[in-house]
Amino acid sequence: MSVAKLQAELRAELETIRAAGRWRELRPAQGPPTVAFLGRERQWINFSSNDYLGLASHPRLIAAAQAATARWGAGATASRLICGTLALHTDLEAALVNFKVGGRSDYRALLFNSGYQANLSLLTALADAPDVIFSDALNHASLIDGCRLSRASVVVYRHCDVADLRAKVAAHPQARRKLIVTDAVFSMDGDVAPLGELLDLAEAAGAWVVLDEAHATGVLGPGGRGLAATLERDELPLIVMGTLGKALGSFGAFVVAPSVVIELLINRARPFIFTTALPPAPVAAALEAVRLLMESDAPVRALRANIIRLATALGLEPTWPTPIFPIVCGTEQATLAAMQALDERGFYVVAIRPPTVPPGASRLRLTVTAAHTEEQIAAVAEAIQALPRPAGRPPTVLQTVARAAE
């Protein structure tokens, strides 16, 4: 195929994306994307960030990153298995075991360069052709891709539907290994997995649960330790992934699991083995974030107070469990119009369209953080209530409140 022909085909594909109202483009920030988002010589109040605790701009994290760069340099220089493991990496891994599972001696943590790499690593290392993975229908793309790359049989169960999952697990008694894979907090819906029921099912079926706590770490559980920390059980068939780049304000990801799982990842996980290690700055910043949260739960309490404020202002139950509020508009065009209406009122809230969400379920993904003020929350709620009504029907917050909050 000639270069000209390939370019013509790609332009045609792009035009199809644009015509469907699914065009995406980068929006460079001209300053740190905190509660104030500066771009294109304008400033908005930012309600699209995953910096749930406002730690990305915390002076302690910035100072830790600066000090680490001065001491260790700008990069780790190699993969973890060559010469890229620094004392900073092992210090953060030990701190994460303390934070997530109370320092249990039979558990370890392992750092990854992103949540995507962590999920690919987990599923491709743990599962193969003789195995079956049961995956929630609304799982994150990284979990879906990990399932596909694992070569295991993949069975998709209805979203948070334990009865459907139970029937599907029972239909696969022959599997060598069974994995139940789920997000803890579903990032486009704001609802929470019924983890206790999933673990009961897993224990009865001899399965393991792989839990993606990307949007739960720093948000749910005592002191922000995550959804798994809400369960008072000593022995759990549970493997937890979390990220450092959302509520913890830095960059990267981790897995906390029994030591044998971590050893398997070190020896088999290709995205870990063949990747240069995380550089010193984000590792030190994440370590400082964990230390900060272990000292005080004040940031978590501030976030939860703002979740209640926004839920109440939107006419929802104050028990709304997460900082994610999906404003479902339906079509791509209606969602883009709603985004533009908020833009004109000074709010930065990004439109989410297929393939991130199903066709007909396009939405604004509104997120609140600990750093938002009461005035900003009241103002954005008023702007949401005043959005245009497509086809005579107002946009609505998706009513899929977590079972854990019911």
N, C-alpha and C positions, 0 to 999 in steps of 0.2 A: 504494500500500500504506500502510495506516495505521501510525502509530508503534507502537500496541499490537500489531498483527499482526507487525510486524518483530521486536519484542522477544520475542514468543512463539516465533517461528521460531528466533531466536538462542539462547534458553534451551533449546529442544529439541536444537539442535546441541551445546550444551555438555553436556547430559545424556548424549548419545551418547558424547562424549569421555570423560566421567567413568566411564560404565559399562564402557568398553573398557579401563580402567586406564591411560589416557593423560592424565590430568588434570595440568596444570602450574600452578604458582603461584610467585610471587616469594618469595625468602628473604632479606630484608634483613639485611645484616651490621651489627653494632653497633660495629665497629672494622675496621681494615684487614684484608682477607681474606688473611692471610699463612699460614704453617704452622698458626697458631692461628686458627680461625674462631669468632667470637663472634656469637651470634644467639639470639633468644628467651631471653635471660638464661642461656644455656648456652654452653659452650666445647667445641669439638671439635678434633681434629687433622685438618687439611684435606688430603685426598688427591684433590681435584677441580680444583685450580688449574692454569692454563696459564702461571703465572709460573715457568717452568722453572728459571731461574737465580736466582730470589729477588731480582731487581733492582727490583721495584716499590716496595720499602721501603728501598732502598739510600740511605744518607745523601747520596751524591754526586748521585743523580738528584733527590732531594727538594730539595736546595740549588739545583740548576740550575733546577728549575721555579720555585722561589720568586724567584730572582734575575731570571729572564726575565719573570715577572709584574710585578715591581717596575719593570723597565725598559720593557717593551713594552706592558703593560696586560693585561687579562683576555681580550681577544678580538682576532682579526685584522681585524675590522670589515667585511670584504668578501671576495669571491672572489679567487682568485689573479690573475685577469686584470683585475680592477678596481684595487684598491689593497691587496689582502690578502697580497701576497708580501712577506715580511719577510726580512731578512738571515739570520735563523734558519732559514727554510725552505731557502734555497739552501745554507747551510752544512751542514745535515743531508743534503741531496741529494748534495753533494760527498763527504761522509763515507761515505755508503752506497755510492757508486761505488768508493771506496777499499776499503771493507770487503768488498764482494761480488765485485768483479772487479779488484782491485789497481790501481784508478785509471786504467783504460784510457781514453785520450783520445777514442776513438770511441764510448764509452758514456756515458749520462746516467741520472739517476734522477729520478723525479717522485713527489711525495707525494700521498696520498689520505687521506680522512677515515676510511676503514675498508677492511678487506680485501674486504668485499662490494662497495663502490663501485669498488675497483680492478679486481676481476674483471669486473664489469659493463662498466666502461670499456674494458678490453682487448678483450673479445670483441665488443662492439658497434662499436668503432672499427676493428678489424682485419678483421671478416668481414661479409659481406652475402649477398644471394640467390645470386650465382654461386659461392659458396664452400661448402666442406664442413668441418665441425668433427668430429673424432674424440675422443670423450669417454670416459674410464674410467667403468665402471659404478658405482664407489663415490666419485665426485668429490663435493666439497662443494656444498651448495645454491647458493652464490654462483656457482660455475662452471656449474651446471646452468641457473640462471636467465639467466646471461650468454649461454649457448648459445641459449636460447629467444628472447631479445630480439634476437639478432644478425640474425635472418631467414635465416641460412645453413641448409643442410641439416645435420642433426645425426645422426651415427652413433655409437651406444654400443658400445664393445668390452668384452669380459669383463675383469674386474678384473686388471690387471697381466699380461694375456695378450698377449704380443707377437706370437705366431703368429696369433691371432684379429685383432689390429689390422692386421698385414701383409696378410692376405687382404682386409680391408675397405678398406684404403687402395688396394690394387690394383684394387678394383672401382669406383673413382671417378677414372679418369684424366682426366675432362673438367673437373674442378673448376678454377676460376681460381686459387684459393688454398686450401691445405690446412693446417689447424691441428690438432695433436695436443695435447689439453688434459688435464693430470693434476695431482693433488696430488703433492707430494714425499713428505710423510708423511700417511697417511690418518688423520684425527683420531679416528675411532671404532674403528679396528683396530690402530693402532700400527705398521703395516707401511710399507715404503718402495717407491716406484716404481722400476722397473728403468731408470733414466734413460739409462745408456750405450746400452742396446739401443734405446730409443726414439729417441735422437739418431741412431744408425746408420740406423735405418729412415727417419727424417725426411730425412736427407741424401740417401739413395738415392731418395726419392720427391719431393724438392723441396718438403718440408713444413717447417713451423715447430713447435717445441714451446713451449707456454705452460705454465710450471711454477709451481704455487702452493706457495711455501715458507713458508707461515704457521707451520707446526709444525716446520720444519726450520731456520729462521734462529735462530742461537744454540744449536742442538742438534747438528746434523750438520756434518761437514766440518772442515777444519783451523781451529782457533780459533772454531768455531761459525759459520763463514761460509756454511753451507748445503750441501745435497746437490750443487748444481752445482759447488761448489768442490772436490769430490772427483775431478772429471774433469780430467785434464791435457791440455786441448785449447785451441788458440788461437782457432779460428774455430768457433763453434757456432750453429746455427739455433735460438737459445734466447732466450726472453723470460721474466724471472723476476719474480714478485710475492712480496712478503713483508709481514709485519705488524710493527708496533711495540708491540703490546699483549699479546704473549705473552712469549717469552723476553727481549725487550728492555724489558719492564717499564713501558711507557708506553701510548700510544694512537695509532692511525692505521695507515697502510699505505704501501707504496711499490712502484714498478715500476722495475727496472733493466734496461735494454735498449739496443740500438744507438740512436744519437741520432735517426735518422730515425723510429723508433717513438715516441720521446718527443715529437717535434714533432707527429706525427699525433695523439697523445693530447691534447696541449695544444689542438689545433685542432678535434678532433672528439669527444672523450669528454664526453658530456653530464653524467655524475655529477661530473666535474672542473670543467667550465666553469660549471655552475649551482649550485655549493656554496660557502658561506663557507669560507675556508681554516682549517686547523687552528690553534687558539689557541697563543700562545707557550709556555705551560707544558709541554704534552706534547711539543712539538717540542724544546725545550731538554732535557727529561729523556731523550728518545730519543737526542739527539746525545751526551749524556753517557754513555749506555749503550754506544753504538758506540765512543766513545773508550776507555771502560773495557775493552771486549773487545779492542780493538786494542793496548792496553797489556799485557794479560795474559790467558791462557786459563784462569786458575785457576777461575773459575766454571764453565766448560764441563767441566773435568776433574772438579770436584766433582759435577756432575750425572751424568757418565758413571759415576763410582764408585758413586753411589747407584742408578743403573739396574742395574748389575751386582749390587749387594746385593739389590735387590728381586727381580730375575729368579731369582737363586740361591735366595732364601728361598721363592719360589713353585714351585721345582722345575723352572725353565726353564733353557735354555742361557744362560750368561753373555754370549753374543753378542747377546742381545735388543737391537734397535738404537735404540729410542726410549723416552721416559719414559712412554708410554701403554700401559697394560695393561688390555685389555678382559676383564672377567669375565662371560662369557656365561651367562645364566641361562635364556634361552628365552622364557618368557611374561612379560607385563607383571606379573602377580601375583607370580610367583616373584622377579622382579627387585626389586619394591617390598618384598617380605619380606626379601630379602637386604640391601637398603639400610637397613631398619629394624633388622635384627640388628647391622649395623655401627654404626648410630647409637647403639644402646644400649651399645655398647662404647667409645663416644667418638670414632668416626671419621666424618668428613664425606665421603661418597662418593655422588655423585648417580646416580640411575637414568636410563638412556638408553633411550627407547622409541620405537616408530614415531610419526611418520614419519621421525625421524632415522635409524633403522636399520630393516631389513626386518621384517615380522611374523615372530614366532618367534625373533628374534635380539636380544631385549632384553638389556641388559647393564648392569653397573656399569662406569663408565669411571674406572679408577684411574690417577692420575698422580703421579709422584714428582718432586721438585724437588731442586735443589742444597742447599736449606735444611733438608731433613729430616735428622733424626739417625738413627744406626744403630739406636737403641732403638725409635724410632717406626716404622722400616721393618720391623724384626723383629716388632713388635706387630701391625701391620696385616696382615702376611703370615700370622701365626698366626690372626688373626680371619677372614681369607679362607678358610683351610683348614677352619675350624670352621663355615662357613656351612651352613644347612639344605640338605638334598639333595632337590630337587624330583623327584618320580616316581622316587625311588631313585637319582638320578644327580647327582653334585656339579656345581656350577658350574665351568667350566673357562676358563682363559685361552685366547683364540682363537689357534689355531696357524697364523697367517699371517705368520710371521717374514719380514722383508724379504729379497728375493733378494740385496741388497747385502751382507747379513750371512752369507750361506750360503757 
